[in-house]
Amino acid sequence: MLIKKKNLISKGIISRTHLIVLLMMLMSIFVSCAKLTNDDGGEKIDKTGIKVIEGRVVDGPISGATVYLDINKNGEMDNNEPKQLSDDDGYFRFEADVPTGTVVISRGGVDTVTGEAVEELIGETLGGEFVYISPLTTVLQGVEASKDKTREENRKELLEALGIDFSESEVFTKNTYKMATKEGSESEEDERKKAEKVEKLGMQLTLMIKTAQMVAEIDAGEVSQKEVVKALLGALIEEKKSTKDMQLENKELVKNVLKKVKETVDEKVGMSNPSNNDSKINTIAEGVANGNGALNQSNFKEISEESSETKKIINDAFQLDQQVKEFLGGTITKEKFEEDIKILIVGCMNPLACNYNEQASIDIGSCEIPVGCNSCSGERDGTGVIVNNDADNDGVCDANDVCDSYANSDATALPTWYEDEDGDGYYSNSSEVCESPGINWNLTAISGNDVCPIDSSITTVTPTWYEDSDGDGLGNGN
């Protein structure tokens, strides 16, 4: 049987008024649901009842990361939690009401600078409509309150110890990658440098996390990155107790941190008798310190240029994790590892400088050249210093300065020394007179018995005059 189709309105089943009401209800439901869905592109959309939260996930910019709001803070991506993919530049966007203090987690994706896969990075909404997720925010996220300090105070202290000039809130909300690179060309240079310091530290932390994970797994077996980051944070806090200026290119600091991470993980998994790998860890620590030093010399203004020196430095530094893996696995020897990491040695490459490092492959750009009387202490490994060879700073080198304990330019500080054979208190050949020479020179005064005729009418003390043929102001013979 064939039945002719008729619309509901013409049949009288539903009126136009009912249809309009139904459509309005559906639109209302759609808008409400939009609070928990995401917009994959385009400009900000101003919708009533919808708050737009944007952000960026960066080590270098992370492309293709799954970013989600960890509403219940369980560290898991639950089905009812909003999620979003980061774009090629690491940006993401949520249209949702997100309370301050919400944890935002990024998983997976690729670092567009190094080409390496990324595991997990964590950020937090601290007010405003932008959230920045980076290795630094990941470490800070694990900081907790202590007996005498709040979480915020402990975060602040750690940032200061790591040499960061931004506040906790700024680290979590400023797009520091954009500020540090050509993307942020409008940034003031001092602000750009502060942001660049944040980005360099982020890369250094990534290198340390990757290496620390391999060190932690020497005896304990497979360990999650989350556990490694937690152990790394604990080690950094421990180091902060003994130094307020933590440089991640410091070999001793890196060695202490790596050993502490391994100890912490071994203890957590119940490793009662771990092997002694101090020698290997010391060797690895030197490589990591070199890598961090190299990263610290990178110039973020040229980071996007494929052929730039900065891109080469970063790529070389991030080859280190593969070299560490091969070294620990016995694929390469200690000697080969040490040879490989030489390309990461930073130092002065000018052989005329006192701090010249003959092994350096990356110029530090700060060479100490001796001038004037100064010379070098002689070391050729970057530890040499300038030696001051002008003790009194009078411009006369000590080797030629007969009065090196006095400043020659300060005549009042120089005592006068001369022979006085006749004991009259004046130079041996001097003659005491009662009047200025040329007026009434006393020819009767003789050496050893220099006297002047007594004139009772003269009550003033007469001046002393003596010959000064060489004009040095000190009398003949001086």
Secondary structure, 3 states (H helix, E strand, C coil): CCCCCCCHHHHCCCCHHHHHHHHHHHHHHHHHHHCCECCCCCCCCCCCCCCEEEEEEECCEEECCEEEEECCCCCCCCCCCCEEECCCCCEEEEECCCCCCCEEEEECCEECCCCCECCEEEEECCCCCEEEECHHHHHHHCCCCCCCCCHHHHHHHHHHHCCCCCCHHHHHHCCHHHHHCHHHCCCCHHHHHHHHHHHHHHHHHHHHHHHHHHHHHHHHCCCCHHHHHHHHHHHHHHHHCCCCCCCCCCHHHHHHHHHHHHHHHHHHCCCCCCCCCHHHHHHHHHHHHHHHHHHHCCCHHHCCCCCCHHHHHHHHHCCHHHHHHHHHCCCCCHHHHHHHHHHHCEEECCCCCCCEECCCCEECCCCCCCCCCCEECCCCECCCCEECCCCCCCCCCHHHCCCCCCCCCCHHHCCCCCCCCCCCCCCCCCCCCCCCCCCCCCCCCECCECCCCCCCCCCCCCCCCCCCCCCCCCCCCC
